[in-house]
Amino acid sequence: MINILHSSNYKVFRGICLNVLTIMKYTKEPVHLHLMTMEVSWSNEPKIPKESADHLREVMKSFNPLNELTYYDISADFEKRFKDSPNRNPKYTPGTLIRLMSPRYLNCDKVIYLDTDIMTCSSLEAFNDIDIETKEIGVVKDYMGRFWIKRDYFNAGVLYINLKKVRETQMFEKALKLLDEKKYYFSDQTALYKASSLRRYMPFRFNEQRKIKSDTVIKHFCKGIRYFPFFKIYNYKQWDVAKVHSFLKITMFDDIYKQYEELFPNEAPLDYGKEK
Protein backbone atom coordinates (compact mmCIF):
# COMPACT_ATOMS: atom_id res chain seq x y z
CA MET A 1 0.00 0.00 0.00
CA ILE A 2 1.36 3.42 -1.00
CA ASN A 3 0.30 6.19 1.37
CA ILE A 4 -0.31 9.62 -0.18
CA LEU A 5 -1.00 12.88 1.65
CA HIS A 6 -2.92 15.78 0.15
CA SER A 7 -3.87 18.73 2.35
CA SER A 8 -5.76 21.78 1.16
CA ASN A 9 -8.97 23.76 0.99
CA TYR A 10 -11.81 23.26 -1.47
CA LYS A 11 -10.61 26.00 -3.84
CA VAL A 12 -7.97 23.70 -5.34
CA PHE A 13 -9.77 20.38 -4.95
CA ARG A 14 -9.84 19.89 -8.72
CA GLY A 15 -6.04 19.77 -8.61
CA ILE A 16 -6.21 16.86 -6.19
CA CYS A 17 -8.77 15.06 -8.37
CA LEU A 18 -6.63 15.50 -11.47
CA ASN A 19 -3.53 14.24 -9.71
CA VAL A 20 -5.37 11.25 -8.27
CA LEU A 21 -6.45 10.30 -11.79
CA THR A 22 -2.80 10.32 -12.92
CA ILE A 23 -1.89 8.17 -9.91
CA MET A 24 -4.67 5.75 -10.86
CA LYS A 25 -3.30 5.60 -14.40
CA TYR A 26 0.33 4.89 -13.61
CA THR A 27 0.47 3.31 -10.13
CA LYS A 28 -0.81 -0.25 -9.95
CA GLU A 29 -0.03 -0.84 -6.28
CA PRO A 30 -2.99 -0.02 -3.98
CA VAL A 31 -3.06 3.59 -2.80
CA HIS A 32 -4.29 5.06 0.49
CA LEU A 33 -5.00 8.78 0.13
CA HIS A 34 -4.95 10.77 3.35
CA LEU A 35 -6.98 13.91 2.65
CA MET A 36 -6.60 16.67 5.24
CA THR A 37 -8.63 19.88 5.15
CA MET A 38 -9.84 22.74 7.34
CA GLU A 39 -11.54 26.12 7.44
CA VAL A 40 -10.78 28.84 9.97
CA SER A 41 -12.21 32.15 11.11
CA TRP A 42 -9.52 34.38 9.55
CA SER A 43 -9.78 32.92 6.04
CA ASN A 44 -12.68 32.71 3.57
CA GLU A 45 -11.35 29.52 2.01
CA PRO A 46 -13.83 26.67 2.59
CA LYS A 47 -12.82 23.16 3.58
CA ILE A 48 -13.22 20.22 1.21
CA PRO A 49 -16.77 18.89 1.75
CA LYS A 50 -16.97 15.31 2.97
CA GLU A 51 -19.36 14.58 0.10
CA SER A 52 -16.65 15.50 -2.40
CA ALA A 53 -14.12 13.35 -0.56
CA ASP A 54 -16.58 10.44 -0.52
CA HIS A 55 -17.04 10.73 -4.28
CA LEU A 56 -13.28 10.80 -4.81
CA ARG A 57 -13.03 7.61 -2.75
CA GLU A 58 -15.64 5.96 -4.98
CA VAL A 59 -13.68 6.96 -8.08
CA MET A 60 -10.47 5.56 -6.61
CA LYS A 61 -12.15 2.26 -5.77
CA SER A 62 -13.53 1.99 -9.29
CA PHE A 63 -9.91 1.68 -10.43
CA ASN A 64 -8.86 -0.70 -7.65
CA PRO A 65 -11.17 -1.92 -4.85
CA LEU A 66 -8.17 -1.99 -2.51
CA ASN A 67 -7.65 1.76 -2.84
CA GLU A 68 -8.71 3.80 0.18
CA LEU A 69 -9.26 7.42 1.23
CA THR A 70 -9.32 8.76 4.78
CA TYR A 71 -10.80 12.21 5.34
CA TYR A 72 -9.52 14.45 8.14
CA ASP A 73 -11.31 17.69 9.05
CA ILE A 74 -8.83 19.37 11.42
CA SER A 75 -10.55 22.78 11.55
CA ALA A 76 -10.77 23.04 15.34
CA ASP A 77 -7.22 21.83 15.94
CA PHE A 78 -5.83 24.10 13.22
CA GLU A 79 -7.70 27.16 14.52
CA LYS A 80 -6.34 26.61 18.01
CA ARG A 81 -2.78 25.98 16.80
CA PHE A 82 -2.41 28.90 14.37
CA LYS A 83 -4.79 31.62 15.61
CA ASP A 84 -1.91 33.64 17.14
CA SER A 85 0.81 32.63 14.68
CA PRO A 86 2.50 35.39 12.63
CA ASN A 87 2.38 32.89 9.75
CA ARG A 88 -1.32 32.09 9.89
CA ASN A 89 -1.80 33.84 6.52
CA PRO A 90 1.19 32.65 4.47
CA LYS A 91 2.08 33.89 0.99
CA TYR A 92 -0.05 31.32 -0.84
CA THR A 93 -2.77 29.88 1.41
CA PRO A 94 -3.25 28.72 5.02
CA GLY A 95 -3.94 25.32 3.48
CA THR A 96 -0.21 24.78 2.96
CA LEU A 97 0.22 24.68 6.74
CA ILE A 98 -2.10 21.69 7.22
CA ARG A 99 0.61 19.14 6.40
CA LEU A 100 2.67 20.31 9.37
CA MET A 101 0.09 18.67 11.61
CA SER A 102 -0.02 15.39 9.70
CA PRO A 103 2.12 13.34 12.17
CA ARG A 104 -0.61 13.91 14.77
CA TYR A 105 -3.23 12.20 12.61
CA LEU A 106 -1.66 9.67 10.24
CA ASN A 107 -0.94 6.19 11.59
CA CYS A 108 1.29 4.91 8.77
CA ASP A 109 5.10 4.77 8.86
CA LYS A 110 5.79 6.57 5.56
CA VAL A 111 3.76 8.90 3.38
CA ILE A 112 4.34 10.80 0.14
CA TYR A 113 3.11 14.38 0.53
CA LEU A 114 2.07 16.06 -2.74
CA ASP A 115 1.04 19.66 -3.37
CA THR A 116 -2.23 20.18 -5.24
CA ASP A 117 -0.47 21.56 -8.35
CA ILE A 118 1.13 18.22 -9.20
CA MET A 119 0.56 15.49 -11.77
CA THR A 120 2.32 12.15 -11.80
CA CYS A 121 3.96 10.98 -15.01
CA SER A 122 4.88 7.43 -14.01
CA SER A 123 4.36 5.03 -11.12
CA LEU A 124 4.81 6.26 -7.56
CA GLU A 125 6.26 2.83 -6.83
CA ALA A 126 9.59 4.47 -7.79
CA PHE A 127 9.61 5.89 -4.24
CA ASN A 128 10.13 2.34 -2.97
CA ASP A 129 13.70 2.59 -4.26
CA ILE A 130 14.43 5.65 -2.09
CA ASP A 131 15.93 4.66 1.26
CA ILE A 132 14.78 6.99 4.06
CA GLU A 133 14.95 4.49 6.92
CA THR A 134 17.42 6.67 8.85
CA LYS A 135 16.11 9.98 7.44
CA GLU A 136 13.26 12.27 8.38
CA ILE A 137 12.31 13.26 4.84
CA GLY A 138 13.18 12.71 1.22
CA VAL A 139 13.27 16.02 -0.67
CA VAL A 140 14.19 17.58 -4.01
CA LYS A 141 16.12 20.84 -4.29
CA ASP A 142 14.16 23.94 -5.18
CA TYR A 143 15.01 24.76 -8.79
CA MET A 144 15.47 28.49 -8.19
CA GLY A 145 15.96 28.50 -4.42
CA ARG A 146 19.23 26.58 -4.73
CA PHE A 147 20.64 29.67 -6.48
CA TRP A 148 18.79 32.48 -4.72
CA ILE A 149 18.46 31.19 -1.15
CA LYS A 150 20.82 28.30 -0.31
CA ARG A 151 22.43 25.53 -2.31
CA ASP A 152 20.61 22.81 -0.39
CA TYR A 153 17.28 24.65 -0.07
CA PHE A 154 14.52 22.23 -1.02
CA ASN A 155 11.06 22.51 -2.54
CA ALA A 156 8.38 21.27 -0.14
CA GLY A 157 5.85 20.45 -2.88
CA VAL A 158 6.92 16.82 -2.72
CA LEU A 159 8.01 15.27 0.58
CA TYR A 160 8.72 11.61 1.24
CA ILE A 161 8.08 11.59 4.98
CA ASN A 162 9.35 8.97 7.40
CA LEU A 163 6.62 9.50 9.99
CA LYS A 164 8.23 7.08 12.42
CA LYS A 165 11.47 9.07 12.42
CA VAL A 166 9.88 12.56 12.53
CA ARG A 167 7.89 11.49 15.57
CA GLU A 168 11.17 10.57 17.23
CA THR A 169 12.96 13.80 16.29
CA GLN A 170 9.86 16.01 16.61
CA MET A 171 10.81 17.65 13.30
CA PHE A 172 7.32 18.86 12.46
CA GLU A 173 6.78 20.16 15.97
CA LYS A 174 10.06 22.09 15.66
CA ALA A 175 8.78 23.58 12.38
CA LEU A 176 5.54 24.63 14.07
CA LYS A 177 7.50 26.27 16.89
CA LEU A 178 9.56 28.23 14.36
CA LEU A 179 6.34 29.54 12.80
CA ASP A 180 5.25 30.77 16.23
CA GLU A 181 8.38 32.86 16.57
CA LYS A 182 8.98 34.57 13.24
CA LYS A 183 7.25 35.50 9.99
CA TYR A 184 8.74 33.72 6.97
CA TYR A 185 8.23 34.56 3.29
CA PHE A 186 7.91 30.88 2.31
CA SER A 187 6.56 30.04 5.73
CA ASP A 188 6.00 26.28 5.91
CA GLN A 189 8.73 25.45 3.37
CA THR A 190 11.38 27.47 5.19
CA ALA A 191 10.28 26.12 8.58
CA LEU A 192 10.61 22.56 7.29
CA TYR A 193 14.03 23.37 5.88
CA LYS A 194 15.25 24.84 9.16
CA ALA A 195 13.71 22.12 11.34
CA SER A 196 15.01 19.14 9.37
CA SER A 197 18.49 17.71 9.68
CA LEU A 198 18.15 14.15 8.40
CA ARG A 199 17.33 14.57 4.69
CA ARG A 200 17.65 12.36 1.64
CA TYR A 201 18.00 14.47 -1.49
CA MET A 202 16.16 12.82 -4.36
CA PRO A 203 16.71 13.40 -8.11
CA PHE A 204 14.70 16.12 -9.83
CA ARG A 205 12.55 13.49 -11.52
CA PHE A 206 10.68 13.12 -8.21
CA ASN A 207 9.72 16.82 -8.26
CA GLU A 208 10.29 18.12 -11.79
CA GLN A 209 9.80 21.87 -11.59
CA ARG A 210 10.52 22.56 -15.25
CA LYS A 211 10.13 20.45 -18.42
CA ILE A 212 8.88 16.87 -18.25
CA LYS A 213 11.58 14.36 -19.16
CA SER A 214 11.48 10.70 -20.10
CA ASP A 215 12.14 9.55 -16.52
CA THR A 216 9.95 12.11 -14.72
CA VAL A 217 7.86 10.64 -11.91
CA ILE A 218 6.20 13.87 -10.74
CA LYS A 219 5.56 17.10 -12.62
CA HIS A 220 5.15 20.14 -10.37
CA PHE A 221 3.24 23.04 -11.93
CA CYS A 222 4.96 25.64 -9.77
CA LYS A 223 6.06 29.19 -10.47
CA GLY A 224 8.84 29.56 -13.03
CA ILE A 225 10.79 32.07 -15.10
CA ARG A 226 11.39 32.21 -18.83
CA TYR A 227 14.05 34.51 -20.22
CA PHE A 228 13.50 33.98 -23.96
CA PRO A 229 12.12 35.32 -26.20
CA PHE A 230 11.30 37.78 -23.37
CA PHE A 231 11.42 37.73 -19.56
CA LYS A 232 8.27 36.27 -18.02
CA ILE A 233 7.32 34.95 -14.58
CA TYR A 234 4.61 32.31 -14.97
CA ASN A 235 2.53 30.21 -12.61
CA TYR A 236 0.16 28.03 -14.62
CA LYS A 237 -1.54 25.12 -12.87
CA GLN A 238 -2.55 21.83 -14.46
CA TRP A 239 -6.21 22.88 -14.58
CA ASP A 240 -5.28 25.92 -16.72
CA VAL A 241 -5.57 23.69 -19.77
CA ALA A 242 -5.26 26.47 -22.34
CA LYS A 243 -1.94 27.65 -20.85
CA VAL A 244 -0.70 24.09 -20.30
CA HIS A 245 -1.20 23.54 -24.03
CA SER A 246 -0.12 26.88 -25.47
CA PHE A 247 2.61 28.07 -23.08
CA LEU A 248 3.96 24.92 -21.43
CA LYS A 249 3.44 22.79 -24.57
CA ILE A 250 2.19 19.81 -22.51
CA THR A 251 -0.46 17.53 -23.97
CA MET A 252 0.24 14.23 -22.17
CA PHE A 253 -2.59 14.83 -19.68
CA ASP A 254 -5.36 15.34 -22.23
CA ASP A 255 -6.88 11.92 -21.47
CA ILE A 256 -6.89 12.85 -17.77
CA TYR A 257 -8.75 16.08 -18.51
CA LYS A 258 -11.41 14.09 -20.34
CA GLN A 259 -11.69 11.64 -17.44
CA TYR A 260 -12.05 14.48 -14.96
CA GLU A 261 -14.96 15.98 -16.89
CA GLU A 262 -16.68 12.58 -16.98
CA LEU A 263 -16.02 11.54 -13.37
CA PHE A 264 -16.24 14.88 -11.53
CA PRO A 265 -19.08 16.81 -13.23
CA ASN A 266 -20.04 18.55 -9.98
CA GLU A 267 -16.59 19.95 -9.23
CA ALA A 268 -14.95 23.13 -10.57
CA PRO A 269 -14.52 23.03 -14.35
CA LEU A 270 -11.16 23.08 -16.09
CA ASP A 271 -10.03 26.32 -17.68
CA TYR A 272 -9.86 25.92 -21.44
CA GLY A 273 -9.72 29.64 -22.18
CA LYS A 274 -10.51 30.04 -25.88
CA GLU A 275 -9.91 26.38 -26.69
CA LYS A 276 -13.58 25.51 -26.34
TIRO-236755 format. One line per field, with one value per residue (C-alpha): y, z, x. Coordinates in Angstrom, 2 decimals. Example, Ala and Ser with C-alpha at 12.3 -4.5 7.8 and 13.67 -1.06 7.14 Angstrom:
y = c(-4.50  -1.06)
z = c(7.80  7.14)
x = c(12.30  13.67)
END
This chain:
y = c(0.00  3.42  6.19  9.62  12.88  15.78  18.73  21.78  23.76  23.26  26.00  23.70  20.38  19.89  19.77  16.86  15.06  15.50  14.24  11.25  10.30  10.32  8.17  5.75  5.60  4.89  3.31  -0.25  -0.84  -0.02  3.59  5.06  8.78  10.77  13.91  16.67  19.88  22.74  26.12  28.84  32.15  34.38  32.92  32.71  29.52  26.67  23.16  20.22  18.89  15.31  14.58  15.50  13.35  10.44  10.73  10.80  7.61  5.96  6.96  5.56  2.26  1.99  1.68  -0.70  -1.92  -1.99  1.76  3.80  7.42  8.76  12.21  14.45  17.69  19.37  22.78  23.04  21.83  24.10  27.16  26.61  25.98  28.90  31.62  33.64  32.63  35.39  32.89  32.09  33.84  32.65  33.89  31.32  29.88  28.72  25.32  24.78  24.68  21.69  19.14  20.31  18.67  15.39  13.34  13.91  12.20  9.67  6.19  4.91  4.77  6.57  8.90  10.80  14.38  16.06  19.66  20.18  21.56  18.22  15.49  12.15  10.98  7.43  5.03  6.26  2.83  4.47  5.89  2.34  2.59  5.65  4.66  6.99  4.49  6.67  9.98  12.27  13.26  12.71  16.02  17.58  20.84  23.94  24.76  28.49  28.50  26.58  29.67  32.48  31.19  28.30  25.53  22.81  24.65  22.23  22.51  21.27  20.45  16.82  15.27  11.61  11.59  8.97  9.50  7.08  9.07  12.56  11.49  10.57  13.80  16.01  17.65  18.86  20.16  22.09  23.58  24.63  26.27  28.23  29.54  30.77  32.86  34.57  35.50  33.72  34.56  30.88  30.04  26.28  25.45  27.47  26.12  22.56  23.37  24.84  22.12  19.14  17.71  14.15  14.57  12.36  14.47  12.82  13.40  16.12  13.49  13.12  16.82  18.12  21.87  22.56  20.45  16.87  14.36  10.70  9.55  12.11  10.64  13.87  17.10  20.14  23.04  25.64  29.19  29.56  32.07  32.21  34.51  33.98  35.32  37.78  37.73  36.27  34.95  32.31  30.21  28.03  25.12  21.83  22.88  25.92  23.69  26.47  27.65  24.09  23.54  26.88  28.07  24.92  22.79  19.81  17.53  14.23  14.83  15.34  11.92  12.85  16.08  14.09  11.64  14.48  15.98  12.58  11.54  14.88  16.81  18.55  19.95  23.13  23.03  23.08  26.32  25.92  29.64  30.04  26.38  25.51)
z = c(0.00  -1.00  1.37  -0.18  1.65  0.15  2.35  1.16  0.99  -1.47  -3.84  -5.34  -4.95  -8.72  -8.61  -6.19  -8.37  -11.47  -9.71  -8.27  -11.79  -12.92  -9.91  -10.86  -14.40  -13.61  -10.13  -9.95  -6.28  -3.98  -2.80  0.49  0.13  3.35  2.65  5.24  5.15  7.34  7.44  9.97  11.11  9.55  6.04  3.57  2.01  2.59  3.58  1.21  1.75  2.97  0.10  -2.40  -0.56  -0.52  -4.28  -4.81  -2.75  -4.98  -8.08  -6.61  -5.77  -9.29  -10.43  -7.65  -4.85  -2.51  -2.84  0.18  1.23  4.78  5.34  8.14  9.05  11.42  11.55  15.34  15.94  13.22  14.52  18.01  16.80  14.37  15.61  17.14  14.68  12.63  9.75  9.89  6.52  4.47  0.99  -0.84  1.41  5.02  3.48  2.96  6.74  7.22  6.40  9.37  11.61  9.70  12.17  14.77  12.61  10.24  11.59  8.77  8.86  5.56  3.38  0.14  0.53  -2.74  -3.37  -5.24  -8.35  -9.20  -11.77  -11.80  -15.01  -14.01  -11.12  -7.56  -6.83  -7.79  -4.24  -2.97  -4.26  -2.09  1.26  4.06  6.92  8.85  7.44  8.38  4.84  1.22  -0.67  -4.01  -4.29  -5.18  -8.79  -8.19  -4.42  -4.73  -6.48  -4.72  -1.15  -0.31  -2.31  -0.39  -0.07  -1.02  -2.54  -0.14  -2.88  -2.72  0.58  1.24  4.98  7.40  9.99  12.42  12.42  12.53  15.57  17.23  16.29  16.61  13.30  12.46  15.97  15.66  12.38  14.07  16.89  14.36  12.80  16.23  16.57  13.24  9.99  6.97  3.29  2.31  5.73  5.91  3.37  5.19  8.58  7.29  5.88  9.16  11.34  9.37  9.68  8.40  4.69  1.64  -1.49  -4.36  -8.11  -9.83  -11.52  -8.21  -8.26  -11.79  -11.59  -15.25  -18.42  -18.25  -19.16  -20.10  -16.52  -14.72  -11.91  -10.74  -12.62  -10.37  -11.93  -9.77  -10.47  -13.03  -15.10  -18.83  -20.22  -23.96  -26.20  -23.37  -19.56  -18.02  -14.58  -14.97  -12.61  -14.62  -12.87  -14.46  -14.58  -16.72  -19.77  -22.34  -20.85  -20.30  -24.03  -25.47  -23.08  -21.43  -24.57  -22.51  -23.97  -22.17  -19.68  -22.23  -21.47  -17.77  -18.51  -20.34  -17.44  -14.96  -16.89  -16.98  -13.37  -11.53  -13.23  -9.98  -9.23  -10.57  -14.35  -16.09  -17.68  -21.44  -22.18  -25.88  -26.69  -26.34)
x = c(0.00  1.36  0.30  -0.31  -1.00  -2.92  -3.87  -5.76  -8.97  -11.81  -10.61  -7.97  -9.77  -9.84  -6.04  -6.21  -8.77  -6.63  -3.53  -5.37  -6.45  -2.80  -1.89  -4.67  -3.30  0.33  0.47  -0.81  -0.03  -2.99  -3.06  -4.29  -5.00  -4.95  -6.98  -6.60  -8.63  -9.84  -11.54  -10.78  -12.21  -9.52  -9.78  -12.68  -11.35  -13.83  -12.82  -13.22  -16.77  -16.97  -19.36  -16.65  -14.12  -16.58  -17.04  -13.28  -13.03  -15.64  -13.68  -10.47  -12.15  -13.53  -9.91  -8.86  -11.17  -8.17  -7.65  -8.71  -9.26  -9.32  -10.80  -9.52  -11.31  -8.83  -10.55  -10.77  -7.22  -5.83  -7.70  -6.34  -2.78  -2.41  -4.79  -1.91  0.81  2.50  2.38  -1.32  -1.80  1.19  2.08  -0.05  -2.77  -3.25  -3.94  -0.21  0.22  -2.10  0.61  2.67  0.09  -0.02  2.12  -0.61  -3.23  -1.66  -0.94  1.29  5.10  5.79  3.76  4.34  3.11  2.07  1.04  -2.23  -0.47  1.13  0.56  2.32  3.96  4.88  4.36  4.81  6.26  9.59  9.61  10.13  13.70  14.43  15.93  14.78  14.95  17.42  16.11  13.26  12.31  13.18  13.27  14.19  16.12  14.16  15.01  15.47  15.96  19.23  20.64  18.79  18.46  20.82  22.43  20.61  17.28  14.52  11.06  8.38  5.85  6.92  8.01  8.72  8.08  9.35  6.62  8.23  11.47  9.88  7.89  11.17  12.96  9.86  10.81  7.32  6.78  10.06  8.78  5.54  7.50  9.56  6.34  5.25  8.38  8.98  7.25  8.74  8.23  7.91  6.56  6.00  8.73  11.38  10.28  10.61  14.03  15.25  13.71  15.01  18.49  18.15  17.33  17.65  18.00  16.16  16.71  14.70  12.55  10.68  9.72  10.29  9.80  10.52  10.13  8.88  11.58  11.48  12.14  9.95  7.86  6.20  5.56  5.15  3.24  4.96  6.06  8.84  10.79  11.39  14.05  13.50  12.12  11.30  11.42  8.27  7.32  4.61  2.53  0.16  -1.54  -2.55  -6.21  -5.28  -5.57  -5.26  -1.94  -0.70  -1.20  -0.12  2.61  3.96  3.44  2.19  -0.46  0.24  -2.59  -5.36  -6.88  -6.89  -8.75  -11.41  -11.69  -12.05  -14.96  -16.68  -16.02  -16.24  -19.08  -20.04  -16.59  -14.95  -14.52  -11.16  -10.03  -9.86  -9.72  -10.51  -9.91  -13.58)
END
